[in-house]
């Protein structure tokens, strides 16, 4: 704020003078850069200058991220240098402020890289001389890319349809017919291409997908994620229970298990072949997932086989668990146990594994999730439609369970994780305050359930990364992590088309974060990068740090007869060229 003290809902950090990207304090002159190796230069500055030669592109601006639950860390005057492999090689900033829950470990948990004004100016000058620096538009903020932990790809054309029905009726009348159409690989390609593009437009850089029961359609989705440059986990759905699945959408057990293994092996090879420039220890862009739809859809034989396959291949697992009254009652009647206990019996509660919804978990279920390292995909919007209850996300976090956010397309009729953030806050407030008009006081309330925009963005980034087992790679900004990011533009004057308007004379940094989380949509997402590759935005303005991971790779794609990948997607400033990106406008095509 004007006093220099960070505000906005319980501010605790002190904001130093906010420097422009050129290192000049407001109303001042550029500080004289110290020479590398000077006694006055800190170890952080020396390390940053030594990293300049490894940087293919650098971005100067302000950063919002939530490395820790319940806290926003704002890095002012931040400079992030990205290598040709898409990993962050350099991160420095001039000042830091923290908002959110009190924590005595704030200083110890600060993102490394704070420099003096003179040291930061020296780093900027070195990057400019190398021709790799882009100054981001004033007022824009870099957020980590969002992670959507629950999407049904074949349901994309059915978004918003028949949500007035109970879950089982909706599945039989809308969902299963929509998914059965994925037997046509050409149709599947059209749907998957549009879905992946749309999610990237909304700032979603990583998605955990359920596909259909069809092997070829699963391969199509993998190809489309690689083509578009989205980080993804893709599951070929398993459904063999003839008593619960319609005859037009049910597979034979033995063939279904063979298809799962074929899909796992094919996906791993295809994703590995598509990253010739990546480091050996960098996760591939797309990974396969063992995916029993849910307990009603699978026989015991299928569940047993999938558990063995997951163990054999060291593969991630996903399913639905304890979603609604009908599903919970089905599991209890058939197995006499909760969903969590049944999945564990078949070896499907593991690390990593993600169980969508997980609304009706007992305390013992939560302990089992935590013990097995199984995460939760919290889908607040679809829970309103089909669970008739809200998931206790804070309680799950406090029990040691990783919780990410999911849109749950198409039971959730929005592709936006921005919307999921808002719905998670609303759901928690409904739990905390109660919504029954004729119950009063303590009878109406659920204590300790409320979350804020700080926890919501954590779930959308770090929480999702932890649930997926990639928290060492994505979810926040730090040296050694992948540059998965979105540049978020807000208006600083009324009369624009932005849904978020900042009033500079009254809104401090904490207010900007709150207004962005509670108001932003895809119009605000000006650019998106995955593993350093620009996948949305104007390359002439924002550059492309990473070597295109599919460059020179040609993989035959059944369905259209040609390559499933675009080559030569990298563009923009390289060594020997620097640029400055002015505010306003911005490409919306990827």
Rosetta blueprint (number, residue, H / E / L):
1 X L
2 X L
3 X L
4 X L
5 X E
6 X L
7 X L
8 X L
9 X L
10 X L
11 X E
12 X L
13 X L
14 X E
15 X L
16 X L
17 X L
18 X L
19 X L
20 X L
21 X L
22 X L
23 X L
24 X L
25 X L
26 X L
27 X L
28 X L
29 X L
30 X L
31 X L
32 X L
33 X L
34 X L
35 X L
36 X L
37 X L
38 X L
39 X L
40 X L
41 X L
42 X L
43 X H
44 X H
45 X H
46 X H
47 X H
48 X H
49 X H
50 X H
51 X H
52 X H
53 X H
54 X H
55 X L
56 X L
57 X E
58 X E
59 X E
60 X E
61 X E
62 X E
63 X E
64 X E
65 X E
66 X L
67 X L
68 X L
69 X L
70 X L
71 X E
72 X E
73 X E
74 X E
75 X E
76 X E
77 X E
78 X E
79 X E
80 X E
81 X E
82 X E
83 X L
84 X L
85 X L
86 X L
87 X E
88 X E
89 X E
90 X E
91 X E
92 X E
93 X E
94 X L
95 X E
96 X E
97 X E
98 X E
99 X E
100 X E
101 X L
102 X L
103 X L
104 X L
105 X L
106 X L
107 X L
108 X L
109 X L
110 X L
111 X L
112 X L
113 X L
114 X E
115 X L
116 X L
117 X H
118 X H
119 X H
120 X H
121 X H
122 X H
123 X H
124 X H
125 X H
126 X H
127 X H
128 X H
129 X H
130 X H
131 X L
132 X L
133 X E
134 X E
135 X E
136 X L
137 X L
138 X L
139 X L
140 X L
141 X E
142 X E
143 X E
144 X E
145 X L
146 X E
147 X E
148 X E
149 X E
150 X E
151 X E
152 X E
153 X H
154 X H
155 X H
156 X H
157 X H
158 X H
159 X L
160 X L
161 X L
162 X L
163 X L
164 X L
165 X L
166 X L
167 X H
168 X H
169 X H
170 X H
171 X H
172 X H
173 X H
174 X H
175 X H
176 X H
177 X H
178 X H
179 X H
180 X H
181 X H
182 X H
183 X H
184 X L
185 X H
186 X H
187 X H
188 X H
189 X H
190 X H
191 X H
192 X H
193 X H
194 X H
195 X H
196 X H
197 X H
198 X H
199 X H
200 X H
201 X H
202 X L
203 X L
204 X E
205 X E
206 X E
207 X E
208 X E
209 X E
210 X E
211 X L
212 X L
213 X L
214 X L
215 X H
216 X H
217 X H
218 X H
219 X H
220 X H
221 X H
222 X H
223 X H
224 X H
225 X H
226 X H
227 X H
228 X H
229 X L
230 X L
231 X E
232 X E
233 X E
234 X E
235 X E
236 X E
237 X E
238 X E
239 X L
240 X L
241 X L
242 X L
243 X L
244 X L
245 X L
246 X L
247 X L
248 X L
249 X L
250 X L
251 X L
252 X L
253 X H
254 X H
255 X H
256 X H
257 X H
258 X H
259 X H
260 X H
261 X H
262 X H
263 X H
264 X H
265 X H
266 X H
267 X H
268 X H
269 X H
270 X H
271 X H
272 X H
273 X H
274 X L
275 X L
276 X L
277 X L
278 X L
279 X L
280 X L
281 X L
282 X L
283 X L
284 X L
285 X L
286 X E
287 X E
288 X E
289 X E
290 X E
291 X E
292 X E
293 X L
294 X L
295 X H
296 X H
297 X H
298 X L
299 X L
300 X H
301 X H
302 X H
303 X H
304 X H
305 X H
306 X H
307 X H
308 X H
309 X H
310 X H
311 X H
312 X H
313 X H
314 X L
315 X L
316 X E
317 X E
318 X E
319 X E
320 X E
321 X E
322 X L
323 X L
324 X L
325 X H
326 X H
327 X H
328 X H
329 X H
330 X H
331 X H
332 X H
333 X H
334 X H
335 X H
336 X L
337 X L
338 X L
339 X H
340 X H
341 X H
342 X H
343 X H
344 X H
345 X H
346 X L
347 X L
348 X L
349 X L
350 X L
351 X L
352 X L
353 X E
354 X E
355 X E
356 X E
357 X E
358 X L
359 X L
360 X L
361 X L
362 X L
363 X H
364 X H
365 X H
366 X H
367 X H
368 X H
369 X H
370 X H
371 X H
372 X H
373 X L
374 X E
375 X E
376 X E
377 X E
378 X E
379 X L
380 X H
381 X H
382 X H
383 X H
384 X H
385 X H
386 X H
387 X H
388 X L
389 X L
390 X L
391 X L
392 X L
393 X H
394 X H
395 X H
396 X H
397 X H
398 X H
399 X L
400 X L
401 X L
402 X L
403 X E
404 X E
405 X E
406 X L
407 X L
408 X L
409 X E
410 X L
411 X L
412 X L
413 X L
414 X L
415 X L
416 X L
417 X H
418 X H
419 X H
420 X H
421 X H
422 X H
423 X H
424 X H
425 X H
426 X H
427 X H
428 X H
429 X H
430 X H
431 X H
432 X H
433 X H
434 X L
435 X L
436 X L
437 X L
438 X L
439 X L
440 X L
441 X H
442 X H
443 X H
444 X L
445 X L
446 X L
447 X L
448 X L
449 X L
450 X L
451 X L
452 X L
453 X H
454 X H
455 X H
456 X H
457 X H
458 X H
459 X H
460 X H
461 X H
462 X H
463 X H
464 X H
465 X H
466 X H
467 X H
468 X H
469 X L
470 X L
471 X L
472 X L
473 X L
474 X L
475 X L
476 X L
477 X L
478 X L
479 X L
480 X L
481 X L
482 X E
483 X L
484 X L
485 X E
486 X E
487 X E
488 X E
489 X L
490 X L
491 X E
492 X L
493 X L
494 X L
495 X L
496 X L
497 X L
498 X L
499 X L
500 X L
501 X E
502 X L
503 X L
504 X L
505 X L
506 X L
507 X L
508 X L
509 X H
510 X H
511 X H
512 X H
513 X H
514 X H
515 X H
516 X H
517 X H
518 X H
519 X H
520 X L
521 X L
522 X H
523 X H
524 X H
525 X E
526 X E
527 X E
528 X E
529 X E
530 X E
531 X L
532 X L
533 X E
534 X E
535 X E
536 X E
537 X L
538 X L
539 X H
540 X H
541 X H
542 X H
543 X L
544 X L
545 X L
546 X L
547 X L
548 X L
549 X L
550 X L
551 X L
552 X L
553 X L
554 X L
555 X L
556 X E
557 X L
558 X L
559 X L
560 X L
561 X L
562 X L
563 X E
564 X L
565 X L
566 X L
567 X L
568 X L
569 X L
570 X L
571 X L
572 X L
573 X L
574 X L
575 X L
576 X L
577 X L
578 X L
579 X E
580 X E
581 X L
582 X L
583 X L
584 X L
585 X L
586 X L
587 X L
588 X L
589 X L
590 X L
